[in-house]
């Protein structure tokens, strides 16, 4: 899903700019949105969340 790739890239940029919490919140919303319709995209967002959570205070 190309849209998921674009969103993940944007979330990475947001996190790199010091906004990891905002990136995680948006990734969580994306996870919920694609959970049933696109399991592959759900997995990518889930991996992002697990990787980023250590950057959230």
ZADO-1210 file (C-alpha; in nm, 4 decimals, padded with zeros to 6 digits):
<atoms>
<atom x="00.0000" y="00.0000" z="00.0000" code="UNK" pos="1"/>
<atom x="00.1719" y="00.3142" z="-00.1189" code="UNK" pos="2"/>
<atom x="-00.0277" y="00.5399" z="00.1074" code="UNK" pos="3"/>
<atom x="00.0997" y="00.3493" z="00.4113" code="UNK" pos="4"/>
<atom x="00.4568" y="00.3971" z="00.2870" code="UNK" pos="5"/>
<atom x="00.4024" y="00.7714" z="00.2552" code="UNK" pos="6"/>
<atom x="00.2469" y="00.7910" z="00.6009" code="UNK" pos="7"/>
<atom x="00.5264" y="00.5850" z="00.7586" code="UNK" pos="8"/>
<atom x="00.7869" y="00.8095" z="00.5985" code="UNK" pos="9"/>
<atom x="00.6044" y="01.1141" z="00.7332" code="UNK" pos="10"/>
<atom x="00.5851" y="00.9592" z="01.0793" code="UNK" pos="11"/>
<atom x="00.9595" y="00.8884" z="01.0728" code="UNK" pos="12"/>
<atom x="01.0250" y="01.2526" z="00.9825" code="UNK" pos="13"/>
<atom x="00.7933" y="01.3731" z="01.2583" code="UNK" pos="14"/>
<atom x="00.9688" y="01.1535" z="01.5154" code="UNK" pos="15"/>
<atom x="01.3127" y="01.2681" z="01.3971" code="UNK" pos="16"/>
<atom x="01.1977" y="01.6272" z="01.4493" code="UNK" pos="17"/>
<atom x="01.1434" y="01.5544" z="01.8177" code="UNK" pos="18"/>
<atom x="00.7733" y="01.4725" z="01.7947" code="UNK" pos="19"/>
<atom x="00.7871" y="01.0997" z="01.8711" code="UNK" pos="20"/>
<atom x="00.4735" y="01.1111" z="02.0851" code="UNK" pos="21"/>
<atom x="00.2704" y="01.2742" z="01.8089" code="UNK" pos="22"/>
<atom x="00.4099" y="01.0239" z="01.5585" code="UNK" pos="23"/>
<atom x="00.3085" y="00.7343" z="01.7862" code="UNK" pos="24"/>
<atom x="-00.0419" y="00.8703" z="01.8340" code="UNK" pos="25"/>
<atom x="-00.0885" y="00.9024" z="01.4579" code="UNK" pos="26"/>
<atom x="00.0603" y="00.5580" z="01.3958" code="UNK" pos="27"/>
<atom x="-00.1829" y="00.4141" z="01.6494" code="UNK" pos="28"/>
<atom x="-00.4729" y="00.5711" z="01.4656" code="UNK" pos="29"/>
<atom x="-00.3406" y="00.4354" z="01.1348" code="UNK" pos="30"/>
<atom x="-00.3038" y="00.0898" z="01.2934" code="UNK" pos="31"/>
<atom x="-00.6651" y="00.0943" z="01.4000" code="UNK" pos="32"/>
<atom x="-00.7810" y="00.2184" z="01.0596" code="UNK" pos="33"/>
<atom x="-00.6140" y="-00.0599" z="00.8577" code="UNK" pos="34"/>
<atom x="-00.6294" y="-00.3472" z="01.1055" code="UNK" pos="35"/>
<atom x="-00.9079" y="-00.5390" z="00.9291" code="UNK" pos="36"/>
<atom x="-00.8586" y="-00.4252" z="00.5707" code="UNK" pos="37"/>
<atom x="-00.4797" y="-00.4412" z="00.5342" code="UNK" pos="38"/>
<atom x="-00.2916" y="-00.6697" z="00.7736" code="UNK" pos="39"/>
<atom x="00.0435" y="-00.5997" z="00.6052" code="UNK" pos="40"/>
<atom x="00.0097" y="-00.2248" z="00.6588" code="UNK" pos="41"/>
<atom x="-00.1122" y="-00.2904" z="01.0140" code="UNK" pos="42"/>
<atom x="00.2064" y="-00.4879" z="01.0807" code="UNK" pos="43"/>
<atom x="00.4272" y="-00.2061" z="00.9506" code="UNK" pos="44"/>
<atom x="00.2562" y="00.0521" z="01.1714" code="UNK" pos="45"/>
<atom x="00.2781" y="-00.1852" z="01.4661" code="UNK" pos="46"/>
<atom x="00.6533" y="-00.2300" z="01.4124" code="UNK" pos="47"/>
<atom x="00.6917" y="00.1480" z="01.3944" code="UNK" pos="48"/>
<atom x="00.5070" y="00.1869" z="01.7244" code="UNK" pos="49"/>
<atom x="00.7224" y="-00.0708" z="01.9003" code="UNK" pos="50"/>
<atom x="01.0384" y="00.0932" z="01.7682" code="UNK" pos="51"/>
<atom x="00.9310" y="00.4454" z="01.8624" code="UNK" pos="52"/>
<atom x="00.7828" y="00.3829" z="02.2068" code="UNK" pos="53"/>
<atom x="01.1271" y="00.4036" z="02.3670" code="UNK" pos="54"/>
<atom x="01.1472" y="00.7656" z="02.2477" code="UNK" pos="55"/>
<atom x="00.8264" y="00.8695" z="02.4241" code="UNK" pos="56"/>
<atom x="00.8496" y="00.9930" z="02.7811" code="UNK" pos="57"/>
</atoms>
